[in-house]
Amino acid sequence: MTSLGVKMLGAVAVTGIALAAGASPATASADSDFALESAGVSAYGSYDMMMSIPERPVPPVAVNGTLAVNAPGRCGVVQIATNGPADELVWRTFAALCTPGKTTAQTRSELLWGGFKPRLRLCVGTTVARAERGRVCDTYTPPVD
């Protein structure tokens, strides 16, 4: 192979590695409690048990994390399970993103959960409304303490 061919092959290889590195999905850190991934979108983060005093009650569990869209043309939503009417499970969206990149996600669980860590899910669609329908999802159920 000629030196020009070797240089071109090297340039193509370096370009491919750079593109692959830029398109790699977001990964959870070592201190993450949950990690979700579905169709080019990922979310990771942690639960924090909140303390409450009778004079100033706060919800018992805080959820902090990151939502990352790793592919164009996708929207991702992170939802938390809450108690709905007649004790049905209802998913409430607390983070959404429709462009490649990352955003922070924070919420507090409702008082009805009584201190338990609520379930989370990451759903994907072409719009936020379609993602919220919950057809393409990854669900995280925390272990019982």
VOROZA-831958 format. One record per residue: residue number from 1; residue in one letter; x, y, z of N, C-alpha, C, CB in turn. Coordinates in steps of 0.2 Angstrom, whole numbers, plus 5000, padded with zeros to 4 digits. Glycine has a CB too. Layout:
N
NUM / A / X / Y / Z / X / Y / Z / X / Y / Z / X / Y / Z
...
END
This chain:
145
1 / M / 5004 / 4994 / 5000 / 5000 / 5000 / 5000 / 5005 / 5006 / 5000 / 4995 / 5000 / 5006
2 / T / 5003 / 5011 / 4996 / 5007 / 5017 / 4996 / 5006 / 5021 / 5002 / 5005 / 5021 / 4990
3 / S / 5010 / 5026 / 5003 / 5010 / 5030 / 5009 / 5004 / 5035 / 5009 / 5016 / 5034 / 5010
4 / L / 5002 / 5037 / 5003 / 4996 / 5041 / 5003 / 4990 / 5036 / 5005 / 4994 / 5043 / 4996
5 / G / 4989 / 5030 / 5003 / 4984 / 5026 / 5005 / 4984 / 5024 / 5012 / 4985 / 5019 / 5001
6 / V / 4990 / 5024 / 5015 / 4990 / 5022 / 5022 / 4988 / 5029 / 5026 / 4997 / 5021 / 5025
7 / K / 4990 / 5035 / 5024 / 4987 / 5041 / 5027 / 4980 / 5042 / 5027 / 4991 / 5047 / 5024
8 / M / 4977 / 5040 / 5021 / 4970 / 5041 / 5020 / 4966 / 5036 / 5024 / 4968 / 5040 / 5013
9 / L / 4969 / 5030 / 5025 / 4966 / 5024 / 5029 / 4966 / 5027 / 5036 / 4969 / 5018 / 5028
10 / G / 4971 / 5029 / 5038 / 4972 / 5032 / 5045 / 4967 / 5038 / 5047 / 4979 / 5034 / 5046
11 / A / 4966 / 5042 / 5042 / 4962 / 5048 / 5043 / 4955 / 5045 / 5043 / 4963 / 5053 / 5037
12 / V / 4953 / 5040 / 5039 / 4946 / 5038 / 5040 / 4945 / 5034 / 5046 / 4945 / 5033 / 5034
13 / A / 4950 / 5031 / 5049 / 4949 / 5027 / 5055 / 4949 / 5032 / 5061 / 4955 / 5023 / 5056
14 / V / 4953 / 5038 / 5061 / 4952 / 5043 / 5066 / 4945 / 5046 / 5066 / 4958 / 5048 / 5065
15 / T / 4943 / 5048 / 5060 / 4936 / 5051 / 5059 / 4931 / 5046 / 5062 / 4935 / 5053 / 5052
16 / G / 4931 / 5040 / 5060 / 4926 / 5035 / 5063 / 4926 / 5034 / 5070 / 4927 / 5028 / 5060
17 / I / 4932 / 5034 / 5073 / 4933 / 5034 / 5081 / 4930 / 5040 / 5084 / 4940 / 5033 / 5083
18 / A / 4931 / 5046 / 5081 / 4929 / 5052 / 5084 / 4921 / 5053 / 5083 / 4932 / 5058 / 5080
19 / L / 4918 / 5050 / 5078 / 4911 / 5050 / 5077 / 4908 / 5045 / 5082 / 4909 / 5048 / 5070
20 / A / 4911 / 5040 / 5083 / 4908 / 5035 / 5087 / 4909 / 5037 / 5094 / 4912 / 5028 / 5087
21 / A / 4914 / 5041 / 5096 / 4914 / 5043 / 5103 / 4909 / 5049 / 5104 / 4921 / 5046 / 5104
22 / G / 4908 / 5053 / 5099 / 4903 / 5058 / 5100 / 4896 / 5056 / 5100 / 4903 / 5063 / 5094
23 / A / 4895 / 5050 / 5098 / 4888 / 5047 / 5097 / 4887 / 5042 / 5103 / 4886 / 5044 / 5091
24 / S / 4892 / 5041 / 5107 / 4891 / 5036 / 5113 / 4885 / 5038 / 5117 / 4897 / 5035 / 5116
25 / P / 4881 / 5033 / 5120 / 4876 / 5035 / 5125 / 4879 / 5037 / 5131 / 4872 / 5029 / 5126
26 / A / 4875 / 5041 / 5135 / 4877 / 5043 / 5142 / 4877 / 5037 / 5146 / 4872 / 5049 / 5144
27 / T / 4882 / 5037 / 5150 / 4882 / 5031 / 5155 / 4881 / 5034 / 5162 / 4889 / 5028 / 5154
28 / A / 4879 / 5029 / 5166 / 4877 / 5031 / 5173 / 4884 / 5031 / 5177 / 4873 / 5026 / 5176
29 / S / 4884 / 5035 / 5182 / 4890 / 5036 / 5186 / 4890 / 5030 / 5191 / 4891 / 5043 / 5189
30 / A / 4895 / 5029 / 5195 / 4896 / 5024 / 5200 / 4891 / 5025 / 5205 / 4903 / 5023 / 5202
31 / D / 4889 / 5031 / 5207 / 4885 / 5032 / 5213 / 4877 / 5033 / 5210 / 4887 / 5039 / 5216
32 / S / 4876 / 5031 / 5204 / 4869 / 5031 / 5202 / 4865 / 5025 / 5205 / 4868 / 5030 / 5194
33 / D / 4858 / 5027 / 5207 / 4854 / 5021 / 5210 / 4850 / 5018 / 5204 / 4849 / 5024 / 5214
34 / F / 4849 / 5022 / 5199 / 4845 / 5019 / 5193 / 4848 / 5021 / 5186 / 4838 / 5022 / 5193
35 / A / 4847 / 5017 / 5181 / 4850 / 5018 / 5175 / 4845 / 5015 / 5170 / 4857 / 5015 / 5173
36 / L / 4842 / 5019 / 5165 / 4837 / 5017 / 5161 / 4840 / 5019 / 5153 / 4830 / 5021 / 5162
37 / E / 4838 / 5014 / 5149 / 4840 / 5016 / 5142 / 4834 / 5013 / 5137 / 4847 / 5013 / 5140
38 / S / 4833 / 5017 / 5132 / 4828 / 5014 / 5127 / 4828 / 5018 / 5121 / 4820 / 5015 / 5130
39 / A / 4829 / 5015 / 5115 / 4829 / 5018 / 5108 / 4833 / 5024 / 5108 / 4822 / 5019 / 5106
40 / G / 4840 / 5024 / 5110 / 4844 / 5030 / 5109 / 4843 / 5035 / 5114 / 4842 / 5033 / 5102
41 / V / 4839 / 5034 / 5119 / 4838 / 5039 / 5125 / 4840 / 5035 / 5131 / 4831 / 5042 / 5125
42 / S / 4843 / 5039 / 5136 / 4845 / 5036 / 5142 / 4844 / 5041 / 5148 / 4853 / 5034 / 5142
43 / A / 4843 / 5038 / 5154 / 4842 / 5042 / 5160 / 4846 / 5038 / 5166 / 4835 / 5043 / 5161
44 / Y / 4849 / 5042 / 5170 / 4852 / 5039 / 5176 / 4852 / 5044 / 5182 / 4859 / 5037 / 5175
45 / G / 4852 / 5042 / 5188 / 4852 / 5046 / 5194 / 4852 / 5043 / 5200 / 4847 / 5051 / 5193
46 / S / 4849 / 5046 / 5205 / 4849 / 5043 / 5212 / 4843 / 5046 / 5216 / 4855 / 5045 / 5216
47 / Y / 4841 / 5042 / 5221 / 4836 / 5044 / 5225 / 4839 / 5046 / 5232 / 4831 / 5037 / 5227
48 / D / 4836 / 5051 / 5235 / 4838 / 5054 / 5241 / 4832 / 5054 / 5246 / 4841 / 5062 / 5240
49 / M / 4833 / 5051 / 5252 / 4828 / 5051 / 5257 / 4828 / 5057 / 5260 / 4829 / 5045 / 5262
50 / M / 4822 / 5061 / 5260 / 4822 / 5067 / 5263 / 4819 / 5066 / 5271 / 4817 / 5072 / 5259
51 / M / 4821 / 5071 / 5275 / 4819 / 5071 / 5282 / 4813 / 5076 / 5282 / 4825 / 5073 / 5287
52 / S / 4809 / 5075 / 5287 / 4803 / 5079 / 5287 / 4802 / 5081 / 5295 / 4797 / 5076 / 5284
53 / I / 4800 / 5087 / 5296 / 4798 / 5089 / 5303 / 4791 / 5090 / 5303 / 4803 / 5094 / 5306
54 / P / 4787 / 5089 / 5308 / 4780 / 5091 / 5308 / 4778 / 5098 / 5306 / 4777 / 5089 / 5315
55 / E / 4783 / 5103 / 5308 / 4781 / 5110 / 5307 / 4782 / 5111 / 5300 / 4785 / 5114 / 5311
56 / R / 4786 / 5108 / 5296 / 4787 / 5109 / 5289 / 4788 / 5102 / 5285 / 4793 / 5114 / 5288
57 / P / 4782 / 5099 / 5283 / 4783 / 5093 / 5280 / 4785 / 5093 / 5273 / 4776 / 5089 / 5280
58 / V / 4789 / 5089 / 5271 / 4792 / 5088 / 5264 / 4790 / 5081 / 5261 / 4799 / 5091 / 5263
59 / P / 4790 / 5080 / 5255 / 4789 / 5073 / 5252 / 4795 / 5069 / 5254 / 4788 / 5073 / 5245
60 / P / 4794 / 5063 / 5255 / 4800 / 5059 / 5258 / 4805 / 5057 / 5254 / 4797 / 5053 / 5261
61 / V / 4804 / 5057 / 5247 / 4810 / 5055 / 5242 / 4811 / 5060 / 5237 / 4808 / 5048 / 5239
62 / A / 4817 / 5062 / 5236 / 4819 / 5066 / 5230 / 4822 / 5062 / 5225 / 4823 / 5072 / 5232
63 / V / 4821 / 5063 / 5218 / 4824 / 5060 / 5213 / 4828 / 5065 / 5209 / 4819 / 5056 / 5208
64 / N / 4835 / 5064 / 5208 / 4839 / 5068 / 5204 / 4843 / 5064 / 5199 / 4844 / 5072 / 5209
65 / G / 4843 / 5067 / 5193 / 4846 / 5063 / 5188 / 4848 / 5067 / 5182 / 4842 / 5057 / 5186
66 / T / 4849 / 5063 / 5176 / 4851 / 5066 / 5170 / 4847 / 5062 / 5164 / 4858 / 5066 / 5169
67 / L / 4844 / 5066 / 5160 / 4841 / 5063 / 5154 / 4845 / 5065 / 5148 / 4834 / 5066 / 5153
68 / A / 4847 / 5060 / 5144 / 4851 / 5061 / 5138 / 4848 / 5058 / 5132 / 4858 / 5058 / 5139
69 / V / 4847 / 5062 / 5126 / 4845 / 5060 / 5120 / 4851 / 5059 / 5116 / 4840 / 5065 / 5117
70 / N / 4852 / 5053 / 5113 / 4859 / 5051 / 5110 / 4858 / 5051 / 5102 / 4862 / 5045 / 5113
71 / A / 4851 / 5051 / 5100 / 4850 / 5050 / 5093 / 4845 / 5056 / 5090 / 4847 / 5043 / 5091
72 / P / 4846 / 5059 / 5084 / 4842 / 5064 / 5082 / 4835 / 5061 / 5080 / 4845 / 5067 / 5076
73 / G / 4830 / 5065 / 5081 / 4823 / 5063 / 5079 / 4819 / 5059 / 5085 / 4823 / 5059 / 5073
74 / R / 4822 / 5060 / 5091 / 4819 / 5056 / 5096 / 4817 / 5061 / 5102 / 4823 / 5050 / 5099
75 / C / 4812 / 5060 / 5106 / 4811 / 5063 / 5112 / 4810 / 5058 / 5117 / 4804 / 5067 / 5111
76 / G / 4813 / 5060 / 5123 / 4813 / 5056 / 5129 / 4810 / 5059 / 5135 / 4820 / 5054 / 5131
77 / V / 4806 / 5056 / 5139 / 4803 / 5058 / 5145 / 4805 / 5053 / 5150 / 4795 / 5059 / 5144
78 / V / 4806 / 5056 / 5156 / 4807 / 5052 / 5162 / 4800 / 5054 / 5167 / 4813 / 5054 / 5166
79 / Q / 4797 / 5048 / 5169 / 4791 / 5049 / 5173 / 4792 / 5045 / 5179 / 4785 / 5046 / 5169
80 / I / 4788 / 5047 / 5184 / 4788 / 5045 / 5191 / 4781 / 5042 / 5192 / 4790 / 5050 / 5196
81 / A / 4781 / 5036 / 5196 / 4774 / 5033 / 5197 / 4771 / 5036 / 5203 / 4775 / 5025 / 5198
82 / T / 4765 / 5038 / 5203 / 4761 / 5041 / 5208 / 4755 / 5037 / 5209 / 4760 / 5049 / 5207
83 / N / 4752 / 5038 / 5215 / 4745 / 5036 / 5216 / 4740 / 5040 / 5212 / 4743 / 5035 / 5224
84 / G / 4736 / 5037 / 5209 / 4730 / 5040 / 5205 / 4724 / 5039 / 5209 / 4730 / 5038 / 5198
85 / P / 4718 / 5041 / 5205 / 4712 / 5040 / 5208 / 4710 / 5033 / 5209 / 4706 / 5043 / 5203
86 / A / 4707 / 5031 / 5214 / 4705 / 5024 / 5216 / 4712 / 5020 / 5216 / 4700 / 5022 / 5211
87 / D / 4717 / 5023 / 5219 / 4724 / 5019 / 5219 / 4726 / 5016 / 5213 / 4723 / 5014 / 5224
88 / E / 4725 / 5019 / 5207 / 4728 / 5017 / 5201 / 4735 / 5020 / 5201 / 4724 / 5019 / 5195
89 / L / 4739 / 5017 / 5197 / 4746 / 5019 / 5196 / 4745 / 5024 / 5190 / 4751 / 5014 / 5194
90 / V / 4748 / 5030 / 5191 / 4748 / 5036 / 5186 / 4756 / 5038 / 5185 / 4744 / 5042 / 5188
91 / W / 4758 / 5039 / 5179 / 4765 / 5041 / 5177 / 4765 / 5049 / 5176 / 4767 / 5037 / 5171
92 / R / 4769 / 5052 / 5180 / 4769 / 5059 / 5180 / 4776 / 5061 / 5177 / 4768 / 5063 / 5187
93 / T / 4776 / 5065 / 5171 / 4782 / 5067 / 5168 / 4786 / 5072 / 5172 / 4781 / 5069 / 5161
94 / F / 4792 / 5071 / 5173 / 4796 / 5077 / 5177 / 4802 / 5079 / 5173 / 4798 / 5074 / 5183
95 / A / 4803 / 5076 / 5167 / 4809 / 5078 / 5163 / 4807 / 5076 / 5156 / 4816 / 5076 / 5165
96 / A / 4809 / 5081 / 5151 / 4808 / 5079 / 5144 / 4813 / 5083 / 5140 / 4801 / 5082 / 5141
97 / L / 4815 / 5079 / 5134 / 4821 / 5082 / 5130 / 4820 / 5080 / 5123 / 4828 / 5081 / 5132
98 / C / 4820 / 5084 / 5118 / 4819 / 5082 / 5111 / 4824 / 5083 / 5106 / 4812 / 5085 / 5108
99 / T / 4830 / 5085 / 5109 / 4836 / 5087 / 5104 / 4842 / 5083 / 5107 / 4838 / 5094 / 5104
100 / P / 4847 / 5081 / 5103 / 4852 / 5077 / 5106 / 4856 / 5082 / 5111 / 4857 / 5075 / 5100
101 / G / 4857 / 5079 / 5117 / 4861 / 5082 / 5122 / 4858 / 5079 / 5129 / 4859 / 5090 / 5122
102 / K / 4860 / 5083 / 5134 / 4858 / 5081 / 5141 / 4854 / 5087 / 5144 / 4864 / 5079 / 5145
103 / T / 4850 / 5085 / 5149 / 4847 / 5089 / 5154 / 4846 / 5086 / 5161 / 4840 / 5091 / 5151
104 / T / 4846 / 5090 / 5166 / 4845 / 5088 / 5172 / 4838 / 5087 / 5174 / 4848 / 5093 / 5178
105 / A / 4836 / 5082 / 5178 / 4830 / 5080 / 5180 / 4829 / 5080 / 5188 / 4827 / 5073 / 5177
106 / Q / 4824 / 5083 / 5190 / 4823 / 5083 / 5198 / 4816 / 5083 / 5199 / 4826 / 5089 / 5201
107 / T / 4814 / 5079 / 5204 / 4807 / 5079 / 5207 / 4807 / 5076 / 5214 / 4802 / 5075 / 5202
108 / R / 4801 / 5077 / 5217 / 4800 / 5074 / 5224 / 4794 / 5070 / 5223 / 4799 / 5080 / 5229
109 / S / 4794 / 5064 / 5227 / 4788 / 5060 / 5227 / 4783 / 5063 / 5231 / 4790 / 5053 / 5229
110 / E / 4777 / 5060 / 5229 / 4771 / 5062 / 5233 / 4771 / 5059 / 5240 / 4764 / 5061 / 5229
111 / L / 4767 / 5063 / 5245 / 4767 / 5060 / 5251 / 4764 / 5053 / 5252 / 4763 / 5065 / 5256
112 / L / 4759 / 5051 / 5247 / 4756 / 5045 / 5247 / 4760 / 5039 / 5247 / 4751 / 5045 / 5241
113 / W / 4767 / 5040 / 5245 / 4771 / 5034 / 5244 / 4774 / 5032 / 5251 / 4777 / 5036 / 5240
114 / G / 4773 / 5036 / 5256 / 4775 / 5034 / 5263 / 4782 / 5033 / 5264 / 4771 / 5028 / 5265
115 / G / 4787 / 5036 / 5260 / 4794 / 5035 / 5261 / 4797 / 5029 / 5257 / 4795 / 5033 / 5268
116 / F / 4793 / 5026 / 5253 / 4796 / 5021 / 5248 / 4798 / 5024 / 5242 / 4791 / 5015 / 5247
117 / K / 4804 / 5021 / 5239 / 4806 / 5024 / 5233 / 4801 / 5022 / 5227 / 4813 / 5021 / 5231
118 / P / 4799 / 5027 / 5224 / 4794 / 5026 / 5218 / 4797 / 5023 / 5212 / 4790 / 5032 / 5216
119 / R / 4793 / 5020 / 5208 / 4796 / 5017 / 5201 / 4797 / 5023 / 5197 / 4791 / 5012 / 5198
120 / L / 4802 / 5022 / 5192 / 4803 / 5027 / 5187 / 4803 / 5024 / 5180 / 4810 / 5030 / 5188
121 / R / 4801 / 5027 / 5175 / 4802 / 5025 / 5168 / 4804 / 5030 / 5163 / 4795 / 5022 / 5166
122 / L / 4808 / 5028 / 5158 / 4810 / 5032 / 5153 / 4806 / 5030 / 5146 / 4818 / 5031 / 5152
123 / C / 4803 / 5034 / 5143 / 4799 / 5033 / 5137 / 4802 / 5037 / 5131 / 4791 / 5034 / 5138
124 / V / 4801 / 5034 / 5125 / 4804 / 5037 / 5119 / 4798 / 5038 / 5114 / 4810 / 5033 / 5117
125 / G / 4798 / 5043 / 5110 / 4794 / 5044 / 5105 / 4796 / 5050 / 5100 / 4787 / 5046 / 5107
126 / T / 4793 / 5051 / 5095 / 4795 / 5056 / 5090 / 4793 / 5063 / 5093 / 4792 / 5055 / 5083
127 / T / 4788 / 5064 / 5097 / 4786 / 5070 / 5101 / 4786 / 5068 / 5108 / 4780 / 5073 / 5098
128 / V / 4785 / 5073 / 5112 / 4784 / 5072 / 5119 / 4778 / 5069 / 5121 / 4785 / 5079 / 5123
129 / A / 4772 / 5071 / 5117 / 4766 / 5068 / 5118 / 4766 / 5060 / 5117 / 4761 / 5071 / 5114
130 / R / 4769 / 5059 / 5111 / 4770 / 5051 / 5109 / 4774 / 5048 / 5114 / 4773 / 5051 / 5102
131 / A / 4779 / 5051 / 5117 / 4783 / 5047 / 5122 / 4779 / 5046 / 5128 / 4790 / 5052 / 5124
132 / E / 4775 / 5051 / 5130 / 4771 / 5051 / 5136 / 4766 / 5045 / 5136 / 4768 / 5057 / 5138
133 / R / 4764 / 5043 / 5130 / 4759 / 5037 / 5129 / 4762 / 5031 / 5132 / 4757 / 5036 / 5122
134 / G / 4769 / 5030 / 5133 / 4772 / 5025 / 5136 / 4772 / 5018 / 5132 / 4768 / 5023 / 5142
135 / R / 4773 / 5019 / 5126 / 4773 / 5012 / 5121 / 4780 / 5010 / 5121 / 4771 / 5014 / 5115
136 / V / 4785 / 5014 / 5121 / 4792 / 5011 / 5120 / 4796 / 5014 / 5127 / 4796 / 5014 / 5114
137 / C / 4796 / 5010 / 5132 / 4799 / 5012 / 5138 / 4803 / 5007 / 5141 / 4793 / 5013 / 5143
138 / D / 4807 / 5009 / 5146 / 4811 / 5005 / 5151 / 4809 / 5007 / 5158 / 4819 / 5006 / 5149
139 / T / 4808 / 5003 / 5162 / 4805 / 5004 / 5169 / 4810 / 5002 / 5174 / 4798 / 5001 / 5170
140 / Y / 4811 / 5006 / 5179 / 4815 / 5004 / 5185 / 4811 / 5003 / 5191 / 4821 / 5009 / 5186
141 / T / 4812 / 4998 / 5194 / 4808 / 4996 / 5200 / 4814 / 4996 / 5206 / 4804 / 4990 / 5200
142 / P / 4814 / 5000 / 5211 / 4819 / 5000 / 5216 / 4818 / 4994 / 5220 / 4819 / 5007 / 5220
143 / P / 4824 / 4991 / 5223 / 4823 / 4986 / 5227 / 4820 / 4988 / 5234 / 4830 / 4983 / 5229
144 / V / 4817 / 4983 / 5237 / 4814 / 4985 / 5244 / 4819 / 4985 / 5249 / 4808 / 4979 / 5246
145 / D / 4819 / 4991 / 5253 / 4825 / 4992 / 5258 / 4823 / 4987 / 5264 / 4825 / 4999 / 5260
END
